Amino acid sequence: MNGPDLTWLSDALFPLLLIGFALLARSLFPEPDGPRRGVAAYALAALPVVGLTASAALRDTWPAMLLAILAVSTAAVRLALLARAAGDTTASALFGLWMTGQYVLGPLAARPDQSVPLQWVEQGCNTLTQTAFAYAAWRLARTVRTKEPVAT
C-alpha cells in the first residue's frame, strides 16, 4: 500500500507463531501427574524459551520457525487423537487437513515467483485449512461438553 517496509513486523512472525502454537500444544496435555506426561508438558512449555533464545543468539528466525513447526504438528496430532478418542472421526480428519495445509503453505510462501495467482492459491489454501480447524475445534468442543471426559 506504498507504506514503509516494516521488517521488524515480518521478523516477528515466527517467534510469535512459536509462542502461540507452543501454548496451544501445551494446553492440550493434562497437568503432569506422572513422569511421562511431565516430560511432554515441560518440553512444550520450554519451546518458546529455547526458540527465542536460539533465534536471538543466531540473529535469525529459523530456530523459531523450526520449533513453531514442531509445536503446530504436536497440536494438530494431539487434537486429531483427542477427536478420535471422543468418537468424532470427522473432526479428527479435519485436524489432519489443517496440519496438511500448514505444511503446504510453507513451500508456497517460499517460492520466489510470488505472482498474484499464487497469492490467491496461498490465501485459498489458508482459508480452507483455517476453516477446517475452526469447524473441527467447534465439533470437538461440542462433543467433549456433551460426553464424559475421555482419558487419553
N, C-alpha and C positions, 0 to 999 in steps of 0.2 A: 504494500500500500504506500510505497515511496517513503516510508518512515525509516528511522535508524535501524541498523542491524544490531540487535541486542544479543551478542554472542553468549553472554552470561546466562541468558534465559535458555538457549538451546543446550548449553553445557550443563544446566541443572536437570535436564530431562531424566537421564539415567540414575543419578543419585536420588531424585525424588521417586522415581518408579521403584527403585530398590527399597526405599523406606516403606512405601505403601504396600507393595506386594509381600515384603517380609512380615509386616504387621498382619496382613490378611492371612498369610500362611500360618503364622504363629497362633492366631485366634482360632484356627480350625483344629488345634490339638488341645485336648483337655489338660487341665493343670497337671503338672508332673506328679505322679504318685508312685512311680517305680523308676528304676534306673534306665530302662529302655525309653520310656516316654520322656524322661527328663532330658536325655541327650538331644532328641529332635526339637523339643521346645526351646532349650537353651541355644542350640545351634541356630535355629531360626531367629531368635532374638539377637544373636551376635552378628548376623549377616550385615545389617546396615553399618555397624561399627567397623567391621573388617573391610567392607567395600568402600566406605567413605575414607577410611584411613589409607587404604592402598591407593585409591584414586588421588588423594591429596599428596601422598608421597611420590607417586609417579607423575603427577601433574597431567593426568589423562583420565578419561571417564570409562575406559574399557573394563577395569575391575568392577566398577559399579554395574556396568551393563551385564557382565557375565553372572554376577550374583543376583541381579534382577531376573535374569532368565531362569536361574535355579529357583528363586522364590516363586515366580509365576508358575513354573512347572510343578512345584510342590503343592501350591494352592489348587491348581487345576486337577491334579491327580487325587488329592485329598477330597476335594468337592465331588468328583466323579465317584469315588469309593463310598463316600457318605450317602450320595443319592442312590447308588446301587443297593447299599445296605438298608436304606429306608424303603426299598422296593420301587423306586422311581427310575426305571431304565431310560425314560425319555430325558429326564434331567441329566442323568449320567452321560448319555450320548451328547447332549448339548454342551456339557462342560468339556468333553473331548473335542467337539467342534471349536469351542472357544480357544482351547490350547493350540489346536492346529492352526487357527487363524493367527495367533500370536507368532508362531514360527514362520508363517508365510509373509507376514508384514515386514520382518527384518530384511530379507533379501530384496523385497520390492523397494523398500526405502533406501537401500544401499546402492541401487542401480545409478550409474552416472547420468543416464539419459532420462531425466525427470520431466517427461513430456506431460502435457495436460491430460491426455487419455490415461497415462499411467497413474497420475494423481487420482483420477476418478476410480480406477480399479482399486487403488490402495484404500480410498475412502469407502468404497462399496464393501470391500473385504472387512474393514474395520467396523463399519456399521452392522454388517451381518453378524460378525462374531461377538460384538458387544451386546447386540440384541439377544443372541443365543445365551450369553452369560446372564443377562438380566432376567430373562424368562426362566432359565434353569434355576437361578438363585431364588426366584419367587416360588417356583414349584417346590423346591427343596424346603424352603422355609414353611410353606403351607403344609407339606407332608409331615415335617417334623413337629409342627404345632399340633396337628390332629392325631398323632400317634404317640405311643410311649417312646421315650428316648432310646435310640439304638446304640448299643455298646460296640464301638469299633476301635 
